[in-house]
Amino acid sequence: MFKDKNIILGVTGGIAAYKSVEIASRLRKAGASVHVIMTSGAQNFITPLTFREITGNPVVTTMWGEVTNYNVEHIALAELADAVIVAPATANFIAKASAGIADDMLTTTLLAVQAPVFFAPAMNTNMYNNPLTQGNIKKLTALGWHFIPPAAGHLACGAEGVGRMPEPVDIVEFVHNWFSRTMDMSKLKVLVTAAGTHEPIDPVRFIGNRSSGKMGYAVAEAAAARGADVILVSGPSSLEIPCGVNAIMVQTAAEMRKAVLENYNSADIVIKAAAVADYRVRNISDQKIKKNDDELILTLDKNPDILKELGELKQPGQILVGFAAETQNLIEYARQKLEKKNLDMIVANDVSRKDSGFNSDTNAVKLLFRNGQVEEMPLMSKKEVANQLLDRVLSLKQ
Ligand code: PMT
């Protein structure tokens, strides 16, 4: 997995810096070319020489030194990188990165890099739990950067709690798992729905909801990146269609139902992230309704439940995943939907949270399975939620 990959290992000034030597060693043994960038703080804990010996590559310690034999100029390492791992990532470094500061080689590289970025935070528990640090982590998570959750236990400062850098073996495995997702969905046809439907009232008005499409588009994008043949049935959304995805744009629940049913039989996996309007207007006016009266009464008819219909038509081997957007009794309501709609998995979405659900870039979800298992996921970017969800779907398919 790591063979011939260029991995940038950023080491910042925390006591756990000594453990990064093992990360470098494991990566190199796995076939990666490891390029270490140390902050000045890191050099108080460990010498560049140690990393140079372990990696066989020059170690970058400053932006202002002599250009080394492999041309480490300014953003050259950012262009070379297949991944960046920052371990340990101190509170100070996370804050600088989230502010977009580029005052040393590591922050500069991170600003320029296009490759996936992994942070392994390590700090005192109170510093980790501080809303400022958590806000910075949230901001970077929303950009799609990955945070490897710190471990709990005895910290160097004497305190007990969460904040210890994960073990090198776990950090390397986390990144390995991320890479091993590549193309693991080729030969699979995935049908995804996204965004909210619009139910017209007259030529200028409609009944809609707050779904932006971000969650469903993230699923479609992740599945396509993993090699799946993806059909995205989307309600109105301002998002760009992800690369490699075939999109069918619809307006109403009835149109979404038609497009989904037409593509259902050939789909191996169906993921319904769309927020479908439960009701539609019975008499849609041909002309713009004039505001002559003090009140306007609209009669609404119930829309068909597309997901329930799919559950009834499900063929052996097909995997059907629903979402449940709830503001209360999250688990209970999600479980009822899982049973009633004959789903294999449901993603329970607490949409009362600001950082989760409609239109946010992050999501905190719980995954419910048919065997009663509930898996609680931490707050992460919708892209990461999408990948985690696809990981679970693939394990259900085996
Ligand atoms: O698009 P974003 O801004 O990123 O927001 C994402 C999201 C909050 C919309 C998404 O994560 C989510 O939770 N989607 C489901 C929203 C919803 O309508 O939930 P529901 O509990 O009403 O419906 C349950 C399931 O049945 C959903 O999979 C829905 O697609 C499906 N359904 C609902 C009604 C209907 N008539 N037909 C359906 O197929």
Boltz pocket constraint, residues with backbone or C-beta under 6 A from the ligand:
constraints:
  - pocket:
      binder: B
      contacts: [[A, 193], [A, 194], [A, 195], [A, 196], [A, 210], [A, 211], [A, 212], [A, 213], [A, 214], [A, 215], [A, 216], [A, 253], [A, 272], [A, 273], [A, 274], [A, 275], [A, 276], [A, 277], [A, 278], [A, 303], [A, 304], [A, 305], [A, 306], [A, 307], [A, 308], [A, 321], [A, 322], [A, 323], [A, 324], [A, 325], [A, 326], [A, 337], [A, 347], [A, 349], [A, 351], [A, 357], [A, 358], [A, 359], [A, 360]]
      max_distance: 6.0
